[in-house]
């Protein structure tokens, strides 16, 4: 994995979580800004997933299948959370996206821990 890309992804997920929580605290439904921010984070996650998948098939990882599962989860959770948030836009939509961003952040951190080539 690329450490700088993983760090950027973690920071982006944390910023999205804070943004979602601020929207929920201000009692505002999710708007276009939250959808664009989530889309930017998902794009970053997709780039990371493509690079990590290509690199994972070129090395031997102790837990290759676990790594690939976490990789798929890291890309899928945030779009699903965003869909839930916009299905019925209430003040809790921001909190739903925030929880999805935190879960994605944890998955990316776990990916970093699983990336031990040749191990």
N, CA, C and O atoms as a Tinker XYZ file with bonds, in Angstrom:
   476  protein
     1  N      0.853000   -1.173000    0.000000    73     2
     2  CA     0.000000    0.000000    0.000000    64     1     3
     3  C      0.896000    1.233000    0.000000    63     2     4     5
     4  O      2.069000    1.170000    0.369000    81     3
     5  N      0.333000    2.324000   -0.410000    73     3     6
     6  CA     1.054000    3.593000   -0.429000    64     5     7
     7  C      0.666000    4.355000    0.837000    63     6     8     9
     8  O     -0.495000    4.715000    1.030000    81     7
     9  N      1.654000    4.590000    1.689000    73     7    10
    10  CA     1.377000    5.202000    2.988000    64     9    11
    11  C      0.768000    6.597000    2.866000    63    10    12    13
    12  O     -0.128000    6.947000    3.635000    81    11
    13  N      1.241000    7.393000    1.915000    73    11    14
    14  CA     0.724000    8.756000    1.762000    64    13    15
    15  C     -0.739000    8.729000    1.334000    63    14    16    17
    16  O     -1.545000    9.526000    1.816000    81    15
    17  N     -1.082000    7.818000    0.433000    73    15    18
    18  CA    -2.469000    7.693000   -0.015000    64    17    19
    19  C     -3.368000    7.210000    1.120000    63    18    20    21
    20  O     -4.492000    7.688000    1.273000    81    19
    21  N     -2.874000    6.266000    1.912000    73    19    22
    22  CA    -3.653000    5.777000    3.052000    64    21    23
    23  C     -3.859000    6.893000    4.077000    63    22    24    25
    24  O     -4.943000    7.018000    4.646000    81    23
    25  N     -2.831000    7.697000    4.312000    73    23    26
    26  CA    -2.959000    8.816000    5.248000    64    25    27
    27  C     -3.967000    9.842000    4.728000    63    26    28    29
    28  O     -4.787000   10.354000    5.490000    81    27
    29  N     -3.903000   10.139000    3.434000    73    27    30
    30  CA    -4.862000   11.077000    2.843000    64    29    31
    31  C     -6.285000   10.544000    2.961000    63    30    32    33
    32  O     -7.219000   11.308000    3.205000    81    31
    33  N     -6.450000    9.248000    2.791000    73    31    34
    34  CA    -7.766000    8.631000    2.910000    64    33    35
    35  C     -8.275000    8.706000    4.341000    63    34    36    37
    36  O     -9.449000    9.003000    4.564000    81    35
    37  N     -7.415000    8.444000    5.306000    73    35    38
    38  CA    -7.813000    8.523000    6.715000    64    37    39
    39  C     -8.213000    9.950000    7.076000    63    38    40    41
    40  O     -9.226000   10.157000    7.744000    81    39
    41  N     -7.434000   10.927000    6.643000    73    39    42
    42  CA    -7.744000   12.337000    6.937000    64    41    43
    43  C     -9.062000   12.736000    6.271000    63    42    44    45
    44  O     -9.878000   13.429000    6.878000    81    43
    45  N     -9.273000   12.302000    5.027000    73    43    46
    46  CA   -10.512000   12.629000    4.321000    64    45    47
    47  C    -11.725000   12.000000    5.004000    63    46    48    49
    48  O    -12.771000   12.638000    5.120000    81    47
    49  N    -11.590000   10.760000    5.453000    73    47    50
    50  CA   -12.691000   10.103000    6.169000    64    49    51
    51  C    -12.989000   10.812000    7.485000    63    50    52    53
    52  O    -14.152000   10.992000    7.848000    81    51
    53  N    -11.949000   11.211000    8.193000    73    51    54
    54  CA   -12.147000   11.922000    9.459000    64    53    55
    55  C    -12.825000   13.270000    9.226000    63    54    56    57
    56  O    -13.720000   13.655000    9.979000    81    55
    57  N    -12.404000   13.981000    8.191000    73    55    58
    58  CA   -13.017000   15.274000    7.880000    64    57    59
    59  C    -14.484000   15.100000    7.483000    63    58    60    61
    60  O    -15.331000   15.905000    7.871000    81    59
    61  N    -14.784000   14.062000    6.717000    73    59    62
    62  CA   -16.173000   13.795000    6.329000    64    61    63
    63  C    -17.017000   13.446000    7.548000    63    62    64    65
    64  O    -18.170000   13.866000    7.647000    81    63
    65  N    -16.450000   12.678000    8.475000    73    63    66
    66  CA   -17.189000   12.335000    9.697000    64    65    67
    67  C    -17.503000   13.588000   10.514000    63    66    68    69
    68  O    -18.615000   13.746000   11.017000    81    67
    69  N    -16.530000   14.463000   10.641000    73    67    70
    70  CA   -16.762000   15.715000   11.380000    64    69    71
    71  C    -17.822000   16.554000   10.670000    63    70    72    73
    72  O    -18.705000   17.117000   11.317000    81    71
    73  N    -17.737000   16.638000    9.348000    73    71    74
    74  CA   -18.722000   17.409000    8.583000    64    73    75
    75  C    -20.128000   16.847000    8.788000    63    74    76    77
    76  O    -21.077000   17.603000    8.995000    81    75
    77  N    -20.262000   15.536000    8.730000    73    75    78
    78  CA   -21.569000   14.911000    8.941000    64    77    79
    79  C    -22.099000   15.157000   10.343000    63    78    80    81
    80  O    -23.289000   15.422000   10.516000    81    79
    81  N    -21.238000   15.074000   11.344000    73    79    82
    82  CA   -21.670000   15.319000   12.724000    64    81    83
    83  C    -22.055000   16.777000   12.946000    63    82    84    85
    84  O    -22.986000   17.068000   13.697000    81    83
    85  N    -21.346000   17.686000   12.299000    73    83    86
    86  CA   -21.701000   19.108000   12.411000    64    85    87
    87  C    -23.076000   19.355000   11.796000    63    86    88    89
    88  O    -23.879000   20.103000   12.354000    81    87
    89  N    -23.350000   18.740000   10.660000    73    87    90
    90  CA   -24.678000   18.881000   10.048000    64    89    91
    91  C    -25.765000   18.343000   10.969000    63    90    92    93
    92  O    -26.822000   18.956000   11.115000    81    91
    93  N    -25.503000   17.200000   11.586000    73    91    94
    94  CA   -26.495000   16.617000   12.493000    64    93    95
    95  C    -26.681000   17.501000   13.728000    63    94    96    97
    96  O    -27.804000   17.682000   14.199000    81    95
    97  N    -25.591000   18.047000   14.248000    73    95    98
    98  CA   -25.684000   18.902000   15.429000    64    97    99
    99  C    -26.419000   20.207000   15.126000    63    98   100   101
   100  O    -27.086000   20.769000   15.994000    81    99
   101  N    -26.292000   20.677000   13.900000    73    99   102
   102  CA   -26.980000   21.915000   13.500000    64   101   103
   103  C    -28.417000   21.651000   13.052000    63   102   104   105
   104  O    -29.125000   22.567000   12.633000    81   103
   105  N    -28.844000   20.376000   13.146000    73   103   106
   106  CA   -30.217000   19.993000   12.810000    64   105   107
   107  C    -30.549000   20.278000   11.341000    63   106   108   109
   108  O    -31.647000   20.738000   11.025000    81   107
   109  N    -29.592000   20.000000   10.448000    73   107   110
   110  CA   -29.792000   20.241000    9.023000    64   109   111
   111  C    -29.779000   18.915000    8.265000    63   110   112   113
   112  O    -28.965000   18.042000    8.567000    81   111
   113  N    -30.649000   18.755000    7.309000    73   111   114
   114  CA   -30.623000   17.536000    6.491000    64   113   115
   115  C    -29.409000   17.554000    5.563000    63   114   116   117
   116  O    -28.859000   18.621000    5.290000    81   115
   117  N    -28.991000   16.403000    5.083000    73   115   118
   118  CA   -27.834000   16.375000    4.188000    64   117   119
   119  C    -28.140000   17.095000    2.882000    63   118   120   121
   120  O    -29.225000   16.961000    2.318000    81   119
   121  N    -27.172000   17.850000    2.424000    73   119   122
   122  CA   -27.347000   18.603000    1.187000    64   121   123
   123  C    -26.359000   18.174000    0.129000    63   122   124   125
   124  O    -25.706000   17.136000    0.233000    81   123
   125  N    -26.270000   18.995000   -0.880000    73   123   126
   126  CA   -25.390000   18.716000   -2.000000    64   125   127
   127  C    -23.922000   18.680000   -1.577000    63   126   128   129
   128  O    -23.132000   17.911000   -2.124000    81   127
   129  N    -23.560000   19.515000   -0.601000    73   127   130
   130  CA   -22.165000   19.573000   -0.160000    64   129   131
   131  C    -21.705000   18.235000    0.427000    63   130   132   133
   132  O    -20.602000   17.766000    0.149000    81   131
   133  N    -22.576000   17.633000    1.243000    73   131   134
   134  CA   -22.235000   16.355000    1.863000    64   133   135
   135  C    -22.104000   15.262000    0.811000    63   134   136   137
   136  O    -21.222000   14.408000    0.903000    81   135
   137  N    -22.974000   15.288000   -0.180000    73   135   138
   138  CA   -22.912000   14.284000   -1.244000    64   137   139
   139  C    -21.626000   14.431000   -2.054000    63   138   140   141
   140  O    -21.007000   13.433000   -2.422000    81   139
   141  N    -21.222000   15.673000   -2.332000    73   139   142
   142  CA   -19.979000   15.897000   -3.071000    64   141   143
   143  C    -18.765000   15.484000   -2.244000    63   142   144   145
   144  O    -17.823000   14.891000   -2.768000    81   143
   145  N    -18.791000   15.800000   -0.956000    73   143   146
   146  CA   -17.674000   15.418000   -0.083000    64   145   147
   147  C    -17.561000   13.894000    0.008000    63   146   148   149
   148  O    -16.462000   13.344000   -0.058000    81   147
   149  N    -18.690000   13.225000    0.157000    73   147   150
   150  CA   -18.671000   11.759000    0.212000    64   149   151
   151  C    -18.189000   11.179000   -1.120000    63   150   152   153
   152  O    -17.457000   10.190000   -1.140000    81   151
   153  N    -18.595000   11.786000   -2.217000    73   151   154
   154  CA   -18.136000   11.338000   -3.532000    64   153   155
   155  C    -16.634000   11.489000   -3.702000    63   154   156   157
   156  O    -15.983000   10.629000   -4.295000    81   155
   157  N    -16.086000   12.573000   -3.188000    73   155   158
   158  CA   -14.634000   12.778000   -3.270000    64   157   159
   159  C    -13.888000   11.725000   -2.455000    63   158   160   161
   160  O    -12.860000   11.207000   -2.891000    81   159
   161  N    -14.408000   11.412000   -1.276000    73   159   162
   162  CA   -13.770000   10.388000   -0.443000    64   161   163
   163  C    -13.890000    9.020000   -1.104000    63   162   164   165
   164  O    -12.939000    8.239000   -1.078000    81   163
   165  N    -15.028000    8.724000   -1.687000    73   163   166
   166  CA   -15.208000    7.441000   -2.376000    64   165   167
   167  C    -14.254000    7.339000   -3.571000    63   166   168   169
   168  O    -13.706000    6.269000   -3.834000    81   167
   169  N    -14.055000    8.439000   -4.290000    73   167   170
   170  CA   -13.104000    8.428000   -5.407000    64   169   171
   171  C    -11.690000    8.135000   -4.909000    63   170   172   173
   172  O    -10.954000    7.371000   -5.533000    81   171
   173  N    -11.319000    8.739000   -3.795000    73   171   174
   174  CA   -10.013000    8.484000   -3.197000    64   173   175
   175  C     -9.884000    7.024000   -2.772000    63   174   176   177
   176  O     -8.839000    6.400000   -2.960000    81   175
   177  N    -10.956000    6.490000   -2.199000    73   175   178
   178  CA   -10.966000    5.081000   -1.797000    64   177   179
   179  C    -10.862000    4.145000   -3.004000    63   178   180   181
   180  O    -10.204000    3.107000   -2.934000    81   179
   181  N    -11.506000    4.512000   -4.096000    73   179   182
   182  CA   -11.452000    3.683000   -5.305000    64   181   183
   183  C    -10.039000    3.651000   -5.878000    63   182   184   185
   184  O     -9.565000    2.600000   -6.311000    81   183
   185  N     -9.366000    4.799000   -5.881000    73   183   186
   186  CA    -7.981000    4.839000   -6.356000    64   185   187
   187  C     -7.107000    3.960000   -5.469000    63   186   188   189
   188  O     -6.291000    3.182000   -5.963000    81   187
   189  N     -7.284000    4.090000   -4.159000    73   187   190
   190  CA    -6.509000    3.276000   -3.226000    64   189   191
   191  C     -6.795000    1.795000   -3.444000    63   190   192   193
   192  O     -5.872000    0.981000   -3.416000    81   191
   193  N     -8.052000    1.433000   -3.659000    73   191   194
   194  CA    -8.421000    0.027000   -3.830000    64   193   195
   195  C     -7.807000   -0.566000   -5.090000    63   194   196   197
   196  O     -7.329000   -1.700000   -5.069000    81   195
   197  N     -7.812000    0.178000   -6.175000    73   195   198
   198  CA    -7.233000   -0.324000   -7.423000    64   197   199
   199  C     -5.733000   -0.542000   -7.252000    63   198   200   201
   200  O     -5.205000   -1.586000   -7.633000    81   199
   201  N     -5.055000    0.441000   -6.681000    73   199   202
   202  CA    -3.607000    0.320000   -6.488000    64   201   203
   203  C     -3.293000   -0.829000   -5.529000    63   202   204   205
   204  O     -2.389000   -1.624000   -5.787000    81   203
   205  N     -4.028000   -0.917000   -4.437000    73   203   206
   206  CA    -3.772000   -1.971000   -3.448000    64   205   207
   207  C     -4.071000   -3.351000   -4.007000    63   206   208   209
   208  O     -3.335000   -4.298000   -3.729000    81   207
   209  N     -5.135000   -3.487000   -4.791000    73   207   210
   210  CA    -5.465000   -4.795000   -5.363000    64   209   211
   211  C     -4.386000   -5.254000   -6.336000    63   210   212   213
   212  O     -3.991000   -6.420000   -6.330000    81   211
   213  N     -3.913000   -4.339000   -7.167000    73   211   214
   214  CA    -2.862000   -4.692000   -8.116000    64   213   215
   215  C     -1.591000   -5.097000   -7.373000    63   214   216   217
   216  O     -0.940000   -6.080000   -7.726000    81   215
   217  N     -1.250000   -4.335000   -6.349000    73   215   218
   218  CA    -0.037000   -4.652000   -5.579000    64   217   219
   219  C     -0.217000   -5.921000   -4.740000    63   218   220   221
   220  O      0.752000   -6.646000   -4.516000    81   219
   221  N     -1.428000   -6.198000   -4.276000    73   219   222
   222  CA    -1.658000   -7.389000   -3.445000    64   221   223
   223  C     -1.496000   -8.675000   -4.242000    63   222   224   225
   224  O     -1.058000   -9.690000   -3.701000    81   223
   225  N     -1.841000   -8.640000   -5.510000    73   223   226
   226  CA    -1.694000   -9.846000   -6.317000    64   225   227
   227  C     -0.254000  -10.057000   -6.765000    63   226   228   229
   228  O      0.076000  -11.107000   -7.317000    81   227
   229  N      0.614000   -9.063000   -6.530000    73   227   230
   230  CA     2.017000   -9.201000   -6.892000    64   229   231
   231  C      2.902000   -9.648000   -5.741000    63   230   232   233
   232  O      4.082000   -9.933000   -5.944000    81   231
   233  N      2.343000   -9.715000   -4.526000    73   231   234
   234  CA     3.128000  -10.109000   -3.351000    64   233   235
   235  C      2.378000  -11.195000   -2.590000    63   234   236   237
   236  O      1.211000  -11.475000   -2.862000    81   235
   237  N      3.064000  -11.790000   -1.644000    73   235   238
   238  CA     2.429000  -12.780000   -0.781000    64   237   239
   239  C      2.131000  -12.131000    0.558000    63   238   240   241
   240  O      3.038000  -11.689000    1.262000    81   239
   241  N      0.856000  -12.079000    0.900000    73   239   242
   242  CA     0.443000  -11.527000    2.187000    64   241   243
   243  C      0.029000  -12.680000    3.095000    63   242   244   245
   244  O     -0.544000  -13.661000    2.621000    81   243
   245  N      0.311000  -12.577000    4.394000    73   243   246
   246  CA    -0.089000  -13.652000    5.310000    64   245   247
   247  C     -1.601000  -13.873000    5.337000    63   246   248   249
   248  O     -2.065000  -15.005000    5.472000    81   247
   249  N     -2.353000  -12.803000    5.210000    73   247   250
   250  CA    -3.817000  -12.898000    5.228000    64   249   251
   251  C     -4.371000  -12.224000    3.975000    63   250   252   253
   252  O     -5.049000  -11.200000    4.058000    81   251
   253  N     -4.081000  -12.798000    2.840000    73   251   254
   254  CA    -4.460000  -12.200000    1.553000    64   253   255
   255  C     -5.974000  -12.051000    1.413000    63   254   256   257
   256  O     -6.451000  -10.996000    0.996000    81   255
   257  N     -6.728000  -13.082000    1.752000    73   255   258
   258  CA    -8.183000  -13.002000    1.587000    64   257   259
   259  C     -8.780000  -11.970000    2.545000    63   258   260   261
   260  O     -9.699000  -11.244000    2.168000    81   259
   261  N     -8.280000  -11.896000    3.760000    73   259   262
   262  CA    -8.763000  -10.892000    4.709000    64   261   263
   263  C     -8.467000   -9.494000    4.191000    63   262   264   265
   264  O     -9.309000   -8.600000    4.287000    81   263
   265  N     -7.275000   -9.303000    3.643000    73   263   266
   266  CA    -6.906000   -8.013000    3.085000    64   265   267
   267  C     -7.857000   -7.608000    1.965000    63   266   268   269
   268  O     -8.321000   -6.468000    1.921000    81   267
   269  N     -8.148000   -8.540000    1.061000    73   267   270
   270  CA    -9.028000   -8.227000   -0.067000    64   269   271
   271  C    -10.464000   -7.964000    0.388000    63   270   272   273
   272  O    -11.159000   -7.141000   -0.208000    81   271
   273  N    -10.907000   -8.649000    1.425000    73   271   274
   274  CA   -12.248000   -8.394000    1.957000    64   273   275
   275  C    -12.318000   -6.997000    2.560000    63   274   276   277
   276  O    -13.269000   -6.259000    2.301000    81   275
   277  N    -11.330000   -6.630000    3.353000    73   275   278
   278  CA   -11.302000   -5.278000    3.914000    64   277   279
   279  C    -11.214000   -4.233000    2.813000    63   278   280   281
   280  O    -11.780000   -3.147000    2.940000    81   279
   281  N    -10.521000   -4.548000    1.755000    73   279   282
   282  CA   -10.404000   -3.626000    0.629000    64   281   283
   283  C    -11.772000   -3.388000   -0.019000    63   282   284   285
   284  O    -12.127000   -2.253000   -0.334000    81   283
   285  N    -12.529000   -4.461000   -0.212000    73   283   286
   286  CA   -13.877000   -4.333000   -0.774000    64   285   287
   287  C    -14.799000   -3.577000    0.179000    63   286   288   289
   288  O    -15.590000   -2.738000   -0.251000    81   287
   289  N    -14.697000   -3.874000    1.463000    73   287   290
   290  CA   -15.533000   -3.197000    2.459000    64   289   291
   291  C    -15.222000   -1.711000    2.499000    63   290   292   293
   292  O    -16.127000   -0.886000    2.623000    81   291
   293  N    -13.938000   -1.367000    2.393000    73   291   294
   294  CA   -13.564000    0.043000    2.467000    64   293   295
   295  C    -14.169000    0.863000    1.328000    63   294   296   297
   296  O    -14.405000    2.062000    1.480000    81   295
   297  N    -14.418000    0.224000    0.201000    73   295   298
   298  CA   -15.004000    0.933000   -0.934000    64   297   299
   299  C    -16.537000    0.938000   -0.869000    63   298   300   301
   300  O    -17.164000    1.867000   -1.377000    81   299
   301  N    -17.145000   -0.069000   -0.261000    73   299   302
   302  CA   -18.605000   -0.224000   -0.300000    64   301   303
   303  C    -19.363000    0.485000    0.824000    63   302   304   305
   304  O    -20.504000    0.898000    0.619000    81   303
   305  N    -18.776000    0.631000    1.973000    73   303   306
   306  CA   -19.522000    1.128000    3.142000    64   305   307
   307  C    -20.010000    2.555000    2.961000    63   306   308   309
   308  O    -21.178000    2.843000    3.224000    81   307
   309  N    -19.145000    3.447000    2.521000    73   307   310
   310  CA   -19.518000    4.861000    2.435000    64   309   311
   311  C    -20.611000    5.144000    1.394000    63   310   312   313
   312  O    -21.517000    5.923000    1.688000    81   311
   313  N    -20.570000    4.551000    0.197000    73   311   314
   314  CA   -21.689000    4.770000   -0.725000    64   313   315
   315  C    -23.020000    4.249000   -0.184000    63   314   316   317
   316  O    -24.062000    4.863000   -0.412000    81   315
   317  N    -22.993000    3.118000    0.532000    73   315   318
   318  CA   -24.230000    2.583000    1.106000    64   317   319
   319  C    -24.749000    3.520000    2.192000    63   318   320   321
   320  O    -25.948000    3.791000    2.257000    81   319
   321  N    -23.854000    4.015000    3.042000    73   319   322
   322  CA   -24.269000    4.953000    4.092000    64   321   323
   323  C    -24.830000    6.230000    3.483000    63   322   324   325
   324  O    -25.806000    6.784000    3.990000    81   323
   325  N    -24.224000    6.696000    2.409000    73   323   326
   326  CA   -24.718000    7.910000    1.748000    64   325   327
   327  C    -26.099000    7.680000    1.158000    63   326   328   329
   328  O    -26.961000    8.555000    1.233000    81   327
   329  N    -26.316000    6.511000    0.573000    73   327   330
   330  CA   -27.651000    6.195000    0.044000    64   329   331
   331  C    -28.697000    6.179000    1.157000    63   330   332   333
   332  O    -29.800000    6.695000    0.979000    81   331
   333  N    -28.355000    5.587000    2.304000    73   331   334
   334  CA   -29.271000    5.586000    3.442000    64   333   335
   335  C    -29.559000    7.009000    3.905000    63   334   336   337
   336  O    -30.699000    7.334000    4.238000    81   335
   337  N    -28.545000    7.849000    3.928000    73   335   338
   338  CA   -28.718000    9.220000    4.406000    64   337   339
   339  C    -29.647000   10.019000    3.505000    63   338   340   341
   340  O    -30.412000   10.855000    3.984000    81   339
   341  N    -29.584000    9.769000    2.218000    73   339   342
   342  CA   -30.408000   10.533000    1.280000    64   341   343
   343  C    -31.741000    9.859000    0.967000    63   342   344   345
   344  O    -32.580000   10.455000    0.292000    81   343
   345  N    -31.953000    8.650000    1.434000    73   343   346
   346  CA   -33.220000    7.963000    1.184000    64   345   347
   347  C    -34.375000    8.718000    1.824000    63   346   348   349
   348  O    -35.432000    8.891000    1.217000    81   347
   349  N    -34.163000    9.160000    3.038000    73   347   350
   350  CA   -35.154000    9.989000    3.723000    64   349   351
   351  C    -34.368000   11.090000    4.444000    63   350   352   353
   352  O    -33.965000   10.919000    5.595000    81   351
   353  N    -34.155000   12.214000    3.763000    73   351   354
   354  CA   -33.269000   13.251000    4.311000    64   353   355
   355  C    -33.844000   13.916000    5.569000    63   354   356   357
   356  O    -34.744000   14.753000    5.497000    81   355
   357  N    -33.305000   13.524000    6.701000    73   355   358
   358  CA   -33.653000   14.149000    7.970000    64   357   359
   359  C    -32.368000   14.694000    8.582000    63   358   360   361
   360  O    -31.304000   14.628000    7.966000    81   359
   361  N    -32.469000   15.219000    9.767000    73   359   362
   362  CA   -31.277000   15.756000   10.422000    64   361   363
   363  C    -30.253000   14.671000   10.715000    63   362   364   365
   364  O    -29.075000   14.971000   10.909000    81   363
   365  N    -30.685000   13.407000   10.750000    73   363   366
   366  CA   -29.781000   12.313000   11.077000    64   365   367
   367  C    -28.991000   11.809000    9.879000    63   366   368   369
   368  O    -28.138000   10.934000   10.030000    81   367
   369  N    -29.254000   12.334000    8.709000    73   367   370
   370  CA   -28.516000   11.919000    7.521000    64   369   371
   371  C    -27.026000   12.184000    7.646000    63   370   372   373
   372  O    -26.210000   11.363000    7.228000    81   371
   373  N    -26.671000   13.315000    8.215000    73   371   374
   374  CA   -25.259000   13.632000    8.424000    64   373   375
   375  C    -24.603000   12.653000    9.383000    63   374   376   377
   376  O    -23.449000   12.268000    9.195000    81   375
   377  N    -25.339000   12.254000   10.407000    73   375   378
   378  CA   -24.799000   11.285000   11.369000    64   377   379
   379  C    -24.613000    9.915000   10.715000    63   378   380   381
   380  O    -23.656000    9.207000   11.028000    81   379
   381  N    -25.511000    9.540000    9.818000    73   379   382
   382  CA   -25.385000    8.258000    9.118000    64   381   383
   383  C    -24.115000    8.257000    8.262000    63   382   384   385
   384  O    -23.367000    7.279000    8.257000    81   383
   385  N    -23.876000    9.348000    7.544000    73   383   386
   386  CA   -22.668000    9.453000    6.729000    64   385   387
   387  C    -21.428000    9.467000    7.626000    63   386   388   389
   388  O    -20.400000    8.884000    7.279000    81   387
   389  N    -21.528000   10.130000    8.771000    73   387   390
   390  CA   -20.397000   10.170000    9.704000    64   389   391
   391  C    -20.046000    8.770000   10.204000    63   390   392   393
   392  O    -18.869000    8.421000   10.292000    81   391
   393  N    -21.042000    7.981000   10.528000    73   391   394
   394  CA   -20.789000    6.611000   10.986000    64   393   395
   395  C    -20.161000    5.785000    9.856000    63   394   396   397
   396  O    -19.244000    4.998000   10.094000    81   395
   397  N    -20.653000    5.966000    8.640000    73   395   398
   398  CA   -20.061000    5.273000    7.499000    64   397   399
   399  C    -18.615000    5.694000    7.266000    63   398   400   401
   400  O    -17.771000    4.865000    6.925000    81   399
   401  N    -18.328000    6.982000    7.449000    73   399   402
   402  CA   -16.959000    7.476000    7.278000    64   401   403
   403  C    -16.040000    6.918000    8.359000    63   402   404   405
   404  O    -14.889000    6.578000    8.084000    81   403
   405  N    -16.542000    6.824000    9.582000    73   403   406
   406  CA   -15.730000    6.259000   10.670000    64   405   407
   407  C    -15.466000    4.783000   10.423000    63   406   408   409
   408  O    -14.351000    4.310000   10.641000    81   407
   409  N    -16.475000    4.052000    9.972000    73   407   410
   410  CA   -16.286000    2.627000    9.664000    64   409   411
   411  C    -15.271000    2.452000    8.535000    63   410   412   413
   412  O    -14.445000    1.540000    8.576000    81   411
   413  N    -15.331000    3.319000    7.538000    73   411   414
   414  CA   -14.375000    3.267000    6.439000    64   413   415
   415  C    -12.967000    3.595000    6.926000    63   414   416   417
   416  O    -11.993000    2.970000    6.505000    81   415
   417  N    -12.871000    4.565000    7.802000    73   415   418
   418  CA   -11.583000    4.929000    8.386000    64   417   419
   419  C    -10.960000    3.738000    9.114000    63   418   420   421
   420  O     -9.767000    3.471000    8.971000    81   419
   421  N    -11.764000    3.035000    9.882000    73   419   422
   422  CA   -11.277000    1.852000   10.604000    64   421   423
   423  C    -10.835000    0.769000    9.615000    63   422   424   425
   424  O     -9.821000    0.107000    9.836000    81   423
   425  N    -11.579000    0.587000    8.542000    73   423   426
   426  CA   -11.204000   -0.416000    7.537000    64   425   427
   427  C     -9.876000   -0.063000    6.880000    63   426   428   429
   428  O     -9.054000   -0.944000    6.632000    81   427
   429  N     -9.661000    1.214000    6.596000    73   427   430
   430  CA    -8.395000    1.632000    5.986000    64   429   431
   431  C     -7.241000    1.430000    6.957000    63   430   432   433
   432  O     -6.163000    0.994000    6.554000    81   431
   433  N     -7.455000    1.741000    8.226000    73   431   434
   434  CA    -6.410000    1.502000    9.224000    64   433   435
   435  C     -6.107000    0.009000    9.350000    63   434   436   437
   436  O     -4.952000   -0.388000    9.505000    81   435
   437  N     -7.144000   -0.805000    9.282000    73   435   438
   438  CA    -6.946000   -2.258000    9.344000    64   437   439
   439  C     -6.198000   -2.761000    8.110000    63   438   440   441
   440  O     -5.386000   -3.681000    8.208000    81   439
   441  N     -6.467000   -2.165000    6.955000    73   439   442
   442  CA    -5.729000   -2.513000    5.743000    64   441   443
   443  C     -4.242000   -2.240000    5.920000    63   442   444   445
   444  O     -3.398000   -3.034000    5.504000    81   443
   445  N     -3.935000   -1.121000    6.535000    73   443   446
   446  CA    -2.536000   -0.783000    6.792000    64   445   447
   447  C     -1.884000   -1.838000    7.688000    63   446   448   449
   448  O     -0.730000   -2.212000    7.482000    81   447
   449  N     -2.627000   -2.307000    8.671000    73   447   450
   450  CA    -2.088000   -3.341000    9.553000    64   449   451
   451  C     -1.921000   -4.687000    8.885000    63   450   452   453
   452  O     -1.030000   -5.457000    9.246000    81   451
   453  N     -2.769000   -4.977000    7.912000    73   451   454
   454  CA    -2.693000   -6.266000    7.209000    64   453   455
   455  C     -1.627000   -6.277000    6.114000    63   454   456   457
   456  O     -1.225000   -7.342000    5.646000    81   455
   457  N     -1.168000   -5.086000    5.707000    73   455   458
   458  CA    -0.206000   -5.013000    4.594000    64   457   459
   459  C      1.194000   -5.342000    5.130000    63   458   460   461
   460  O      1.926000   -4.465000    5.590000    81   459
   461  N      1.536000   -6.615000    5.056000    73   459   462
   462  CA     2.858000   -7.100000    5.468000    64   461   463
   463  C      3.335000   -8.045000    4.367000    63   462   464   465
   464  O      3.198000   -9.261000    4.498000    81   463
   465  N      3.894000   -7.499000    3.280000    73   463   466
   466  CA     4.307000   -8.369000    2.181000    64   465   467
   467  C      5.409000   -9.339000    2.590000    63   466   468   469
   468  O      6.329000   -8.995000    3.331000    81   467
   469  N      5.285000  -10.549000    2.089000    73   467   470
   470  CA     6.302000  -11.568000    2.302000    64   469   471
   471  C      6.314000  -12.150000    3.705000    63   470   472   473
   472  O      7.144000  -13.007000    4.012000    81   471
   473  N      5.400000  -11.696000    4.566000    73   471   474
   474  CA     5.434000  -12.002000    5.943000    64   473   475
   475  C      5.103000  -13.298000    6.461000    63   474   476
   476  O      5.149000  -13.509000    7.673000    81   475
